[in-house]
């Protein structure tokens, strides 16, 4: 059965709220009903049929043929199934996602994976600021799942993260893991200023020393523990990485001692 496919007719004139186009929300609907759903955000919102040509019937597997930076909330609150976007997306892709696979073949805007609870997000290109972070007023950001960014992430990836894994394959901006309470952030490439600022628990694992570390982290020297090798193996078995990240004796810094201080930053070389 052909996947349910939304083929973009032309660049949309307004920002689109695509949170309603997920497998569980479209379950049982006919293509004609789907085409009438409002997705625009203006006073006279566009419908699905105005923006997309709708084909296919396999609702468990959704394809957006063509992307746009105006595609907001793609895969939001998704619980199962697959969504693939052949291009870019806008803000908050995978917001509060609880299961399934969201595959973005282009870049993602602000706060992809915001409040994510489970599932997997794969972003081939860059990701904007606040990856996996909270919305204003929320206590926690990402609380589970896996986010993989093939490009570079912006500032504050993993802010207030409580659980899960974020893998950044071309580095990130400043304040990675800001205020995180648990979880793991992996980065290959340049990492900006003050990763782990105000982190209480969790692990930041890098292939090189960050641009600057907070003075409230304690240098523990090189460590010889089992965890780095086990996590390297996990990342390679899941095909997130194709080589070990940390090696046998990474550098380790403990902190942030401005707060609880039981988190860690480990990196392979100084």
URCORCOR-V675650 format. One record per helix or strand. SS is the DSSP state (H for helix, E for strand). FROM is the first residue (numbers start at 1). TO is the last residue. If there is no record, write none. Layout:
ss->SS from->FROM to->TO
ss->SS from->FROM to->TO
//
This chain:
ss->E from->3 to->8
ss->E from->16 to->17
ss->H from->23 to->26
ss->H from->31 to->35
ss->E from->38 to->38
ss->E from->40 to->40
ss->E from->47 to->47
ss->H from->48 to->51
ss->E from->52 to->55
ss->E from->58 to->65
ss->E from->71 to->72
ss->E from->82 to->85
ss->E from->98 to->104
ss->E from->108 to->108
ss->E from->118 to->123
ss->E from->127 to->127
ss->E from->143 to->149
ss->E from->153 to->153
ss->E from->163 to->168
ss->E from->172 to->172
ss->E from->184 to->187
ss->E from->191 to->191
ss->E from->193 to->193
ss->E from->203 to->206
ss->E from->212 to->212
ss->E from->218 to->222
ss->H from->226 to->237
ss->E from->251 to->255
ss->E from->263 to->267
//
